[in-house]
Amino acid sequence: MLCRSFRCQCLFIVPRCERVFQQTDRQTDMQPSVESLVRLLESYRGRDKVIRIVCYGSQLVGGVLSRKAETDVSSQRLGKRLLLFSAQLSHCRTVLRLFDDLSMLAYSHSYGIGGREEDVGVRWISVLTNVADQLYYPCEHIAWAADAGLIKVKSDKWWLYGTVLWGTSLLLGILRSLRVLLLLKKKLKGYERDGAGHSRSQLRRQMRGEVLSILSSMADLSNAIHWMPPGFLWAGRFPNWLVGLMGTISSLIGLIQMNAGHSTETDSTLSLPHREE
């Protein structure tokens, strides 16, 4: 009887131990992901990218739910709340960018006229991009201050200036990435003749990073055109869900680039706040 009792206790304890070990393994697996998320949120750029994803994701889901207004009232209410939440997050990012001028100026000063760039085209495109990015911030600050009632000017024209500068920066970024892709392809052909395997894989990673940058900038540029005055291309024609979709795609690519080490300290792909149409 004693032996049978001991055997039963062992059969009972072993599954419990296995469950404990499985839970411990799951907790151990979760810890690195939680720690990486915490590290991401502790940095300013990382937190901004997370807020951007949530902002545009909320606009995407809210826009889709709002389209069900005729059939589902509860979905319409949830959609409106998500759109309001998205607008508040966008306003939050606008306020945080009040302090970005100095870091952008430091980056522009360190880059200068791009003397370290091998290609003249890449150099001057980068210089013009830095100028557009630098001018964007005061335009946005003035528009924000006007909307907040801090200064007595009309905010519409300053939002327009900011949109034009943002679009210009994105377009220049696309041209720069295309130029860099051409240069990398030439280098890749040279390495293929020489048989340098490690250099080829590194060049391919850089090329993938440039392709992602082009896709991200094109998604943001489509939104920038949407916020232009009516009559310019597809200005004002995007529904909320499409604006959210383009922004979400761009934000996810930006997060991937940050994790992969492709993004720079200063993000030239700026993000304008949404405005309710």
C-alpha positions as CSV (number, residue, x, y, z in Angstrom):
1,M,0.0,0.0,0.0
2,L,2.8,2.4,0.9
3,C,4.6,1.7,-2.4
4,R,1.3,2.2,-4.4
5,S,0.6,5.5,-2.5
6,F,4.1,6.7,-3.3
7,R,3.7,5.8,-6.9
8,C,0.4,7.7,-7.1
9,Q,2.0,10.8,-5.5
10,C,4.9,10.6,-8.1
11,L,2.4,10.3,-11.0
12,F,0.6,13.4,-9.5
13,I,3.7,15.4,-8.9
14,V,5.4,14.9,-12.3
15,P,2.7,16.5,-14.4
16,R,2.6,19.4,-12.0
17,C,6.4,19.8,-12.3
18,E,6.1,19.7,-16.1
19,R,3.4,22.4,-16.0
20,V,5.6,24.6,-13.8
21,F,8.6,24.1,-16.1
22,Q,6.4,24.9,-19.2
23,Q,5.1,28.1,-17.5
24,T,8.7,29.1,-16.5
25,D,9.8,28.5,-20.1
26,R,7.0,30.7,-21.4
27,Q,7.8,33.4,-18.9
28,T,11.5,33.2,-19.9
29,D,10.5,33.5,-23.6
30,M,8.3,36.5,-22.8
31,Q,10.9,38.4,-20.9
32,P,13.1,39.3,-23.8
33,S,10.2,40.6,-25.8
34,V,8.9,42.7,-22.9
35,E,12.3,44.0,-22.2
36,S,12.8,45.0,-25.8
37,L,9.5,46.8,-25.8
38,V,10.4,48.6,-22.6
39,R,13.7,49.7,-24.1
40,L,11.9,50.9,-27.2
41,L,9.5,52.9,-25.2
42,E,12.3,54.4,-23.1
43,S,13.9,56.1,-26.1
44,Y,12.2,59.1,-27.6
45,R,12.4,57.8,-31.2
46,G,11.2,54.4,-30.2
47,R,8.2,55.8,-28.2
48,D,7.3,58.1,-31.1
49,K,7.2,55.2,-33.6
50,V,5.0,53.1,-31.2
51,I,2.6,56.1,-30.8
52,R,2.6,56.6,-34.5
53,I,1.7,52.9,-35.2
54,V,-1.1,53.1,-32.6
55,C,-2.3,56.4,-34.0
56,Y,-2.6,55.3,-37.6
57,G,-3.8,51.9,-36.6
58,S,-6.6,53.4,-34.6
59,Q,-7.5,55.6,-37.6
60,L,-7.5,52.6,-39.9
61,V,-9.8,50.5,-37.6
62,G,-11.9,53.5,-36.7
63,G,-12.4,54.4,-40.4
64,V,-13.4,50.9,-41.3
65,L,-15.9,50.7,-38.4
66,S,-17.4,54.1,-39.3
67,R,-18.2,52.8,-42.8
68,K,-20.6,50.4,-41.1
69,A,-22.7,53.3,-39.8
70,E,-25.8,52.4,-41.9
71,T,-26.0,48.8,-40.5
72,D,-24.4,48.9,-37.0
73,V,-24.7,51.8,-34.6
74,S,-22.4,50.3,-32.0
75,S,-19.6,50.0,-34.6
76,Q,-20.1,53.6,-35.6
77,R,-19.7,54.7,-32.0
78,L,-16.6,52.7,-31.6
79,G,-15.2,53.9,-34.9
80,K,-15.7,57.6,-33.8
81,R,-14.0,56.9,-30.5
82,L,-11.0,55.4,-32.2
83,L,-10.8,58.3,-34.6
84,L,-10.9,60.7,-31.6
85,F,-8.2,58.6,-29.9
86,S,-6.1,58.8,-33.1
87,A,-6.5,62.5,-33.2
88,Q,-5.4,62.9,-29.6
89,L,-2.3,60.8,-30.2
90,S,-1.5,62.8,-33.3
91,H,-1.8,66.0,-31.2
92,C,0.5,64.4,-28.6
93,R,3.2,63.8,-31.3
94,T,2.8,67.4,-32.5
95,V,3.5,68.8,-29.0
96,L,6.5,66.5,-28.5
97,R,8.0,67.7,-31.8
98,L,8.2,71.2,-30.3
99,F,11.6,70.2,-29.0
100,D,13.0,68.5,-32.1
101,D,14.4,71.7,-33.7
102,L,17.7,71.6,-31.9
103,S,18.4,67.9,-32.6
104,M,17.6,68.4,-36.3
105,L,19.9,71.5,-36.4
106,A,22.7,69.5,-34.7
107,Y,22.2,66.7,-37.3
108,S,22.2,69.2,-40.2
109,H,25.3,70.9,-38.8
110,S,27.2,67.6,-38.5
111,Y,26.2,66.5,-42.0
112,G,27.1,69.9,-43.5
113,I,27.3,69.7,-47.3
114,G,27.9,66.0,-47.2
115,G,31.6,66.0,-47.7
116,R,31.8,62.3,-46.6
117,E,29.4,61.2,-49.4
118,E,31.0,59.5,-52.3
119,D,28.3,60.6,-54.8
120,V,27.6,64.2,-55.6
121,G,23.9,63.5,-56.3
122,V,23.3,61.8,-53.0
123,R,25.1,64.6,-51.2
124,W,23.0,67.5,-52.6
125,I,19.8,65.6,-52.3
126,S,20.6,64.9,-48.7
127,V,21.4,68.6,-48.1
128,L,18.1,69.7,-49.6
129,T,16.3,67.1,-47.5
130,N,17.9,68.5,-44.4
131,V,16.8,72.0,-45.3
132,A,13.2,70.9,-45.9
133,D,13.2,69.0,-42.6
134,Q,14.6,72.0,-40.7
135,L,12.1,74.4,-42.1
136,Y,9.2,72.1,-41.4
137,Y,9.5,72.4,-37.7
138,P,8.9,76.1,-37.2
139,C,6.0,76.0,-39.7
140,E,4.4,73.3,-37.6
141,H,5.1,75.1,-34.4
142,I,3.5,78.3,-35.7
143,A,0.4,76.3,-36.9
144,W,0.1,74.5,-33.6
145,A,0.4,77.8,-31.6
146,A,-2.2,79.4,-33.8
147,D,-4.7,76.6,-33.2
148,A,-4.0,76.7,-29.5
149,G,-4.8,80.4,-29.5
150,L,-1.2,81.4,-28.4
151,I,-0.7,83.7,-31.4
152,K,-3.1,85.6,-33.6
153,V,-2.4,84.2,-37.0
154,K,-4.3,81.9,-39.3
155,S,-3.0,78.4,-39.0
156,D,-4.2,77.1,-42.4
157,K,-1.4,78.6,-44.4
158,W,1.2,77.3,-41.9
159,W,-0.2,73.8,-42.0
160,L,0.0,74.1,-45.8
161,Y,3.6,75.2,-45.7
162,G,4.4,72.3,-43.4
163,T,2.6,69.9,-45.8
164,V,4.6,71.1,-48.8
165,L,7.9,70.8,-46.9
166,W,7.0,67.4,-45.7
167,G,6.1,66.2,-49.2
168,T,9.3,67.8,-50.5
169,S,11.3,65.9,-47.9
170,L,9.6,62.6,-48.8
171,L,10.1,63.1,-52.5
172,L,13.7,64.0,-52.1
173,G,14.1,60.9,-49.8
174,I,12.6,58.7,-52.6
175,L,15.1,60.2,-55.1
176,R,18.0,59.7,-52.8
177,S,17.1,56.0,-52.1
178,L,16.7,55.4,-55.9
179,R,20.1,56.9,-56.5
180,V,21.7,54.9,-53.7
181,L,20.1,51.7,-55.1
182,L,21.7,52.4,-58.5
183,L,25.1,52.9,-56.9
184,L,24.7,49.7,-54.8
185,K,23.8,47.7,-57.9
186,K,27.0,48.8,-59.6
187,K,29.0,47.8,-56.5
188,L,27.2,44.5,-56.3
189,K,28.1,43.7,-59.9
190,G,31.8,44.4,-59.1
191,Y,31.7,42.2,-56.0
192,E,30.1,39.4,-58.0
193,R,33.1,39.5,-60.5
194,D,35.5,39.5,-57.5
195,G,33.7,36.7,-55.7
196,A,33.4,38.6,-52.3
197,G,30.5,36.8,-50.7
198,H,30.4,38.7,-47.4
199,S,30.3,42.1,-49.2
200,R,27.6,40.9,-51.5
201,S,25.3,39.9,-48.6
202,Q,25.9,43.3,-46.9
203,L,25.1,45.2,-50.1
204,R,21.9,43.2,-50.5
205,R,20.8,44.1,-46.9
206,Q,21.5,47.8,-47.7
207,M,19.5,47.5,-50.9
208,R,16.5,45.9,-49.0
209,G,16.7,48.8,-46.6
210,E,16.6,51.4,-49.4
211,V,13.6,49.6,-50.9
212,L,11.8,49.7,-47.6
213,S,12.6,53.4,-47.3
214,I,11.1,54.0,-50.7
215,L,7.9,52.1,-49.8
216,S,7.6,54.0,-46.5
217,S,8.1,57.4,-48.2
218,M,5.6,56.6,-50.9
219,A,3.0,55.7,-48.3
220,D,3.6,58.9,-46.4
221,L,3.7,61.0,-49.7
222,S,0.2,59.7,-50.6
223,N,-1.1,61.1,-47.3
224,A,0.8,64.3,-47.8
225,I,-0.9,64.8,-51.1
226,H,-4.2,64.0,-49.5
227,W,-3.7,66.9,-47.1
228,M,-2.9,69.4,-49.9
229,P,-5.6,71.9,-51.0
230,P,-8.5,70.5,-53.0
231,G,-7.8,70.2,-56.7
232,F,-4.2,69.0,-56.4
233,L,-4.1,65.4,-57.6
234,W,-6.1,63.3,-55.1
235,A,-6.1,65.9,-52.3
236,G,-9.0,65.4,-49.8
237,R,-10.2,62.2,-51.5
238,F,-8.8,59.7,-49.1
239,P,-11.2,58.2,-46.5
240,N,-10.0,57.9,-42.9
241,W,-9.3,54.1,-43.2
242,L,-7.1,54.7,-46.3
243,V,-5.1,57.4,-44.5
244,G,-4.7,55.1,-41.6
245,L,-3.6,52.2,-43.8
246,M,-0.9,54.3,-45.5
247,G,0.3,55.6,-42.2
248,T,0.3,52.2,-40.6
249,I,2.3,50.7,-43.5
250,S,4.9,53.5,-43.2
251,S,5.0,53.2,-39.4
252,L,5.6,49.4,-39.4
253,I,8.4,49.8,-42.0
254,G,10.0,52.5,-39.8
255,L,9.9,50.2,-36.8
256,I,11.4,47.3,-38.9
257,Q,14.2,49.6,-40.0
258,M,14.8,50.8,-36.5
259,N,15.2,47.2,-35.3
260,A,17.3,46.3,-38.3
261,G,19.6,49.3,-37.8
262,H,18.7,50.9,-41.1
263,S,17.2,54.1,-39.6
264,T,19.3,57.1,-38.8
265,E,19.2,59.2,-35.6
266,T,17.2,61.9,-37.4
267,D,14.1,60.6,-39.1
268,S,13.6,62.6,-42.3
269,T,10.3,60.9,-42.8
270,L,8.3,63.4,-40.8
271,S,4.7,62.9,-39.9
272,L,2.1,65.6,-40.1
273,P,-0.9,65.5,-37.6
274,H,-4.1,64.2,-39.0
275,R,-6.9,66.7,-39.5
276,E,-10.6,65.9,-39.4
277,E,-12.1,66.3,-42.9
